[in-house]
Amino acid sequence: MAEEVVVRFSDVTFEYEHKKPLLDEASFSVRKGAKVTLMGQNGAGKSTIFSLIKGDLKPKSGNATVAVGATIGTARQVVSRADFGLTVAEYFAKDFEIVPPGLKSEMSKVLEVVNLVVPMDRPVGELSGGQQARLLLAAALIQNPDILLLDEPTNNLDQAGIDHLIQFLVMYPKTVIVISHDADFLNCFTEGVIYLDAFTKKLELYVGDYYTVVEEISNRIERERKKNAQLEKQIQDRKDKVNFFSHKGGKMRKLAQKLHEETEAMEENKVEVRRDDKTIRSFTIPAQDIFGDIVTITSVRVIKNHEPVIKTVHKVLAKRSRLLISGPNGIGKSTLLRSLVQGNTEGAKILAGVRVGYYSQDFATLNFSATVFDSLHDVLADGISVQDMRTVAAGFLITGDLMERTVAQLSEGQKGLLSFARLVLMQPGLLVLDEPTNHINFRHLPVIAQAINAYEGALILISHMPDFVKEVRVDDYLDLGKL
């Protein structure tokens, strides 16, 4: 008996802009109970595929269908800022036209599943990034969906949260489709990969764990390149013979015509080699020339049993100092960085005149209504021209066609790359990086780590990605969980 298909795309074409398709006659299917990864470079259209599955978007042509009666739950990448004023209980209730009588009991169950312990009357905007990530998953699970769509679910989660999520996904008996750039996380449960090629706009389905599929794709690209190299050599040889024989008379000219036809056939047999995901260019973050104590931290506020507690510390950062701040979700790491940058805490001060490059995990430093061009132009340090700005942006895959879009129109991954481009143009004396790997394609991470290592200013870093942290030089630590 054939296994039931719950999601099917048949020759789906979709575009936001006329004659600029994100998908071009793309086809794939997902069987009931499968655990599948949706893979592709930043901005390729992965989140758009989720919207097509949910029916929020409609194909220009072709069909995107879901099994009759199948329910869908979606854990989005980020909590909408419009929902920050809602309490946790109100956040769960907002998706129901009529709030069911047993909702409170169900909320408690799903919060336990995602290992989130917070008061139901806590405003969503007061939760940490990791707590919000767990809340997003819980909101998707509360209806026990037949199809669970997870968009970057490990962003902001500490290792305990990621381990808990992996255990849940392995045991979840229904269909799961995940967008993530966390290779180790994906390899723990993925049974196959749907690969979205940003160049051909097609979708390809591979079977196997994540690392096996990535290796298979790389091997295929290499085979295609070798085959084309052999064909190109043969084609050039035929063209040389055609040129030679075409200048002869009689039978030689007929032979030249035959060889010409064979050459055309060989040209047609060349394989369209799939171009692998583009990687950002190597870059340098120039540092403002600052002397003295750039940052002084004498006390921090940590959250213990949902209540703030002030702890005394002593941290001083000068030029080339590197501080890693760690601790479990909800302890107060992001709050510490935000209050430091905003200058509204007595326990932490930044030296006057220091330009601060702040990478916020929720992209709070970006004006979503501004164009990409204006977002970059607004942070230009003295002496940097518009042409230089465009060159820097191109290195982060922000090319001319993106410049006139609003920041809100970018994918989350593109917002991350835009944030790094702004740091380069800003030339800060202090880098404050809060989860800088969120939403970023894993192919870019070694380039980013190299740039951070070469940075000459002071650095404060929060990251829950151990492999990334290993690649970054750190000389001081502040574990809020141990205070």
N, C-alpha and C positions, 0 to 999 in steps of 0.2 A: 504494500500500500504506500503510495507516494506521500511524502511528508508535506504537511500543510504549509503553504506560503502565506505569511501575514502582511508582508510589504512587497509591492512590486512596482518598479518603474519600467515603462515600456516606451522607448524612443522619446524620452522627455526632453523638450527644449524649453529653456527658461532664460529670460533676460530682464534686467532692470532698465537698461538703456538700449535703444533701437540698434540692432545689428551688432550688439556686443554681448553675445550669449555667455552665461556662466555654465550652462549645460547645453550640449548639442546632441540630440538624439541619444541620450544616455539611458542605459538599461541595466537593471540588476534586480535580484529578488532575495528576500530574507525569509528563512523558514521559521516556523513556530519554535520558540525556546532557544534560538541561537543567541550567542554572545559575539557581537560583531563590532569591529572598530571602523570608523569612517576617517580616512586618512587623506591628507592633501595639504599643500602649503598655505600659509596665511593669506586670507582673502580669496581662496579658490572657490568658495561657495558651500562649505560644509554646513554652516548654520542655515543656509538657504534650503538645503536638502531637508533638514529637520522641519522647516516651515512648510515645505511641500508635503511632507508626510502627514503633518498635523492638519493640512488643509487651509492654513493661514494664507498661503500663496497658491496660485493656480498655474499650471504649465502653459506656455504659449502654444505648444503642440505636444502630442503624446499623452500618456496616462500615468498618473501617480495614484495607486490604489492601495487601500488597507483592507484587510479581511473584514467582512461584514460583522458588525457588533464588537469589534476589537476596541478596547479602551486604550488611550495613550496618556502617559504621564511624562512631563518634561521637567528636568532639572536644568534651569538656565545657568548661564555663566555667572551672572551677577544679579543681585537684587536691584530692582528698579529704584532709582532715587525717589520716585513718587510714593514708594511704599515705606520709606524710612520712618514716617510718623506713625505707622500702624504698630499695634502690639503684636506679639507672637501669635496670640489667639486670633486676632483680627486678620493677620496675614493668611492663616489657614482658611478662615471663613470666606475670604473675598472671592474665591473661585466657585462658590456654591450659590446658585440662584435662591435656593431655599436651604438654610443651614440645617443639616440633619440633627436629630436629638442626641445621637451618640457621638457627636463630633469631638467633644472634650476627651472622651475615653480613647478615641482613635488617635487624637493628637498625642496623647501620652505614649501610646504604643509606638508610633513612628518615630517620636523623639528618642525613645529608648533604642530603637533599631539603629539610628544614626549616631547614638552615643552623645546626645546633646542635652545638657542639664541647664536650663535657664527658666526663670519665672515666666509664666504665661502673659503677665502684664508688662514685660520688658519691651520697650520700643525696639523695632527691628534695627533702626539706625544706630542703636547703642551697642549692638552685637559686634564682636570682632569679625574680621574677614573669614576666619576659619569657622566661627559659629554660623555666620550667614551661609557659608557653603553647605554646612550640615542641614540648615533650615531649608535651603533650596531642594536638597535631596528628599527631606522629610515631606515637603509639600507635594513632590512628585509621587511619593509612595502612598499617600494617604488614601488614594482610591484603588490601590492594589492593581495597577494597570497591566494590561496584556502586553503592551509595548512600552518599554521604559527608554526614554531618550535622555542621555546624559551629555551635557556640553561642558567640557573641561571640569569634571567633578572634583579633581584633586587640588585645584587652585586654592591656596590659603590653608589647606589642611596640613596639620602636623603629621608626623609619621604614624602616631597612634590612630589618627583619623583615617589615614590612607589604608592602614592594615585592617581596620574595622570595615571600611568600604569594600575592600577586596573580598573579605570573608562573606559579606552580604551578597555580593554579585555572584560569587561562585555558587552559592546556595539558592539564589533567586531562580524559581522554576520557569519564568516566562522570558520573553524576548527582550534583549538589551542591545541598544546601539549606542556606542560611545564615541564622542569626539574628545581626543586628548593628545597632548604632546609628551606625556610622561611614559617613556618606553618601558621602563621596568614595571610600572603599574599595569599597563596594557598586557604585557606578556604573561601576567598571572592568570588571566581568565579568557583572553581572546581566542576564538575558534576560527576566525577569518577576518579579512580586511577588505573593505570596499575602498578602492583607490580612486580618488578624483584627480584626474590629470588636468592641471590648470592651463595646459597648452592645447590639447585636443578637445577639451570640454567633455570627455567621455568618462564613464565609470567602469571599473574592472573589479571583478570579485576574485579574491584569492582565499584558499583554504589553508589553515595552519596557524600556529602561534605567531605572535607579532614579530619576533626576531627572525623566524623562518621566512615569513612573507617578505620582510624588508630585504633579506639576503636574496630571495628569489627575484625580486624586482631589480635589484642591482645586477644580478647575473644575467637577467634577460636584457637589460640595457647594454651590457657589455657584449652579449652575443649579437645583438642587432648592429652594434657599431662595427664588430669584426666582419659580419656578413656584408655590410655596406662597403667596408674598406676593400674587400675582395672584389665586389661587383664594380666599384669605381675603377679599380686597376684594370679589370677586364674591359670595361667600357672605354677607358682611355686608349687601350691597345686597339680596340675595334675602330675607334675614331681615327687613330693614326693610319690604320690600314685603308679606311674609307678615303681619307685625303690622298693617300698614295695612289690607290687604284682608280679613283675618279678622274685622274688626269691621263689615264691610259685609254686606249680605244677598245672597241668591240666587246669581247667577253669580259675583259677586266672591268669595264664600266658597269656591266650587269652584276658582276661580283660585288662591286662597290655598293650598288643599290641594295643587294641582299644583306650585306653587312650593316648598312645603315638601318634597315628594318629590324635586324636582330639587336642592334644597339638601342633602338627605341624601346623594344620589348624589355631589355635588361634595365633600362631607366625606370620603366613602370614597375619592375619587380623589386626595386629598392624599398627597404622597409622604412617607414616613418619612425625614426628612433625617438622613443619617448624621452624628452628632456626631464631630468630629475629635478626635484625641488630646488629652486634657486636659493643660494645662501648669501646672506648679507656680506658686503666687503669688509675686510679688516679696517678698523677705525681707531682713532685716538681721541680721548676726551681731554682737551687742553685744560690745564689748571690755572686758576687765578693765582698770581704771586702774592701770597699772604704769609706774614711772619707772626709768631706768637701763639697763644693758646686759642685755637679756632673754636673748640667746643669744650665747655666745662659742665659736667653733670655731678651734682652733689646729692640729689635725692630723686627717687622715682616713685610713681604711684603704681602699685600692683593690685590686682583683683583677687581677693581670697574669700571664698564662700559668697561670691556675688557682691562683696563689699570692698571699697577702695582702702588700701593700707599704704601709708608712706614709709619707704625704706631708705635709709642713708647709704649712699655709695660715693665712690670717688673715682671719676673717670675724666681724664684730660686728653684731648686730641689736638695734636699739632700737625704740621704738614707731613704727609706720608703715613700718618697714623691710620690703623684699620681696626674698627670695633665691630664684632659680631654680636648682635642681640638675639637671644633665644628664649625659649619657654613655651609652654603648651598654649593651644588656642584659648583666647579669652583672658589671658593673664595681663594684657595691657601693652603689648609691644608696639602695635601700630599707633595706639593712643599716645605713647611716649614720643614717637617720631613726629606725629602730627603737631603735638603741643610744642615740641622743640622748634620746628620750622615756623610755626605761627607766633612763637615768642610769648605764649600765654601760660608758662609755668615758671615758678621761682626756682625750681630745682635743676634747670638746665638752661644754659645760655650759649648763644653764638656770638662770636666777636663781631663788633660793628664793622660794616663795610664788606663783609664776606658775602659773595654771591652763592646762593644755595641751589644746587641741582637736586630737586626732590622728585623721585619716582614713586608715586603713590599707587598702591595695589589696586585701587578703584578708579585710577586715572582722574582723581579729583582736581589735579592741577591743569587739566585740559578744559578748554571752553568748547563744549560740544556743538554749539551753534556757529562757531567760527569756521572759516575755511581752513584747509590744511596749510595753504600758503600763509595765511595770516597767523596761524598757530606757530609756524616756524619763524616768521618774520618778527613776531613780537618778542622773541628772546635773543635776537642777534646781538652778540658782543660787538664792541667797537672794532671797526676795520674789516668786518666780514661783509662781502658784497652779496647781492641777490644771486648772482651766478654761482658764487661759492656755496650759498645756501642750497641751491638746486642740486649741486654736485654732491653735497653731503646727504641730502634727502635721497638721491638716486642710489647711493650706497646702501641705504636701508630699504630698498625696493619701493620707495615712494617716488614714482615717476610722474611725468607731466599730466597724465590722465587722472591722477588722484588729487592734484593740487587744488582744483576748484571744488572738490567735494567738501562737505562739512565733516568735521571730526566725527559727528554722530553716524555718518554713513560708512565709516570704516569698520572693518571687523575688529574684534578685540585684539587679535594678534597684530593687526596693522596699527592700532592705537599704541601698543607696546613699542613697536619699532619707531613710530612718530615720537614717542617720549624719549627714546635714546637719541634720535636725531636732534631733538631740542637740547639735550644735555651737551652734545658736542658743540652746538652753536652758542650755547650759553657761556662756556668756559668757566665753570664754577670753581670756587675755592673749597667747597664742601659738597660731597655727594652723599645723599641720604636715599638709600635704595630699599624700598619695602616690597619684598617678593618680586624682584625684577624678572623672574623666569615665567611668571604667570602668562598664559596665552601664547608664549613664544615657541615657535617651531624648534624642536630639539637640535636641528642642524645649525641653528644660529648660536646656540649657547656657548660652544667653545670660542667663537669669535668675541662674544660679549665678555666672557671671563678673561680673555687675553687683554681686552681694552681696560677692564677694571684693574687688572694687575699692573698695567703700565701707567695708570693715573697717578699723578704726583701730589694731589691735594689730600685732604682728610676724607675718610670714608666711614659711614655707618651703614651696616647691612643687616637686613632680616631676610632669611630664606629657609624654607622647609625642604629644599632639594639638596640632600647630602652630597651627591655627585658634583653639583655645581659649586657648592661651598668648598669642596676639596681642591678645586681648581683656582680658588681665589686666595691670595695671601692675606692672612689675618694675624694680627699681633696682640689683640686684646679681646676679652670676652665678657659679656654681661648676661648671665642666665637669670631671668626674672623669676623663674620657677624655684630657684634655690635661695632666694632672699628671705 
